[in-house]
């Protein structure tokens, strides 16, 4: 018998309580409810959720490793963009954009498919894999790739900024079918 029930019986009923009610006592509280799963289904669900969480973490880690070349290329493009702000570095910075795009493409596409591409074939590849390089930016990419230093130095800041923006967009969003 619990102490609560013993004290309830020993306590006299208040005056004026009918005789039938005077003999009643408080019921003991039920035992505490367990928070542990009561069926095997919950255990199976916990195992499935843990497996899904592990698979998701593994897939995220793989994707993070697989996309490293993008992060490296975008960081290099930021350094190129910082060099564009310096007048004495503009020409060298502009000529570094085309090789950066080529190295980025080589990191993900088969070498046989990408390494020999130049001119219109290279621009077609860039458009095919993301589609943003237009006629103006394509021509500008050809200029910074092959033109003499005087012609590269004549490129305006706006044109250079547009080329950097399109290069950034391509690096961040391209998708090459292997």
N, C-alpha and C positions, 0 to 999 in steps of 0.2 A: 504494500500500500504506500502511495506517495505521501510525503509530508503535507502536501497541499490538501489531499483528501482527508487526512487525519485531523487537520486543524479545522476543516469545514464541518465534520461530524461533531467535533467537540464544541463547536460554537453553538450556543442555544439560538433557536429561531426567535426573531423579534416578536414582541408581544402582539397579539391579534392575528397571528399566522394560523390558518386552518391546520388541523391535525394531519391531514394528508400531505400537506406541503412541508410540515415540520420534520418529517422523516426523510425527505429528499436531501441529497448532498450533491456537490459539484462533481461533474464527470472529470476524470483526469484528461489532460490534453493528449492528443495523438503523438506518436513519436515523430521526430523531425524528418522531413522529406529529404531523401538522398538526391544529390545533384548528379550522381553518376548515371550514365546511360543504362537503361533497364533492358534494352533489346540489342541484338547483334547488328541490326540495321544502322544504329548510330555509330557503332565501331567501324562498320564498312564505310559509312559516309565520311568519317574522320580520316580513314586511310585514303579514300579517293581524293578528298580535299588536300591532304598533305602531298599526295602524288602530283596533283595539278599544280600546287604551289611550287614544288621542286622543279617540275617541268618548265613552268613559267620563268623561274629564276635562271635555269640552265639556258633556255631559249634567249632570254634577255642578255645574258652574258655572251652567248655566241654572237648575237647581233651586234653587241657593243664591240667585240673583237673584230667582227667582219667589217664594220663601218669605220674602223680606225683610220684608214687611208683618207676618208673624207675629212675627218677632223684635222689631220695633219695638213692636207691640202688647203683647207679653209684658214688654218693658222698661217700658212705661208702666204696666202693671198692677202691676209691682213697686214703682214710685213711688207708686201709689195705695195699695198695701198698707202702705208705710212711713208714709204720711200717716194711715192708719187707727189707727196706734198712738198718735198724738197726739190728745188729747181735743178740742182746739179745731179740728182738721182733719177729724174723722170724718164729719161731715155732707157736706162738700164732696167728700171722697174717695168716699163711697158714691154720691153723685149722678154722679160721673165714670165709674162702671162701665158704665152703660147706653149712653152715647154712644160709649164705647170699643168696645163690642161692635158697635154699629151701624157705626162707621167701619171696623172690621175686616171686617164682612160686605160693606160697599160696596167694599172693596178687591178683592174676588174675585168677587162676584156682580153681575149686571146691575143697574144703578141702578133700572130700571123694576120689577124684582122685589122689591127690598129697601127702597128709600127710604120708601115709604108704609106699611110694616108697623108696626103698633102693637098693644099688648095681646095678645090670644090669638093673633092671626095672627103676631105677632113671635115669641111663644113656640113656636108650631108650626114656624116656620122654624128656630129654634134646635134644637128636638128633631129635626127632619127632617135637619138637616145634621150633627148629632152625637148627639143623642138623650139627653143626660144631664140637661138642665134639667127637674127634677121640678116638682110642684105647689107645694111650699113655696118653692123657689128662684125659680120663675116669679112667684109672688105677691110675693116679696121684691124681685125685679127691677122689678115694676110699682110697688111702694111707693117705691123709690129713684128711679124715673123721674118720678113724678107727685105724690107725697105732699108735704104741707107739711114744713118743716124740723123742726118738733117731732116729727112722726111718724118721720122719718128718724133723729133723734137717739135715739129710743127703741129702735132696733134693737140687739140684744145683740151682744157681741163674737163669740160663737159663730156667730150667724146671718150676721154680716158676713164672718167667716172662711170659712164654707161657701159664701157667694155668690162670694167671690174665688176659691175653689178651683174652683167650677164654671165660672166665667168663664175661668180659666186653662186648664182642661181643654178647654173649647170652642175657645178661641183656638188651642191647640196641636194639636188633633185634628180640627177641622171639615173637612168636604169638601163643596164646593158644586159641583153639576153645572151647567155653563154651557150 
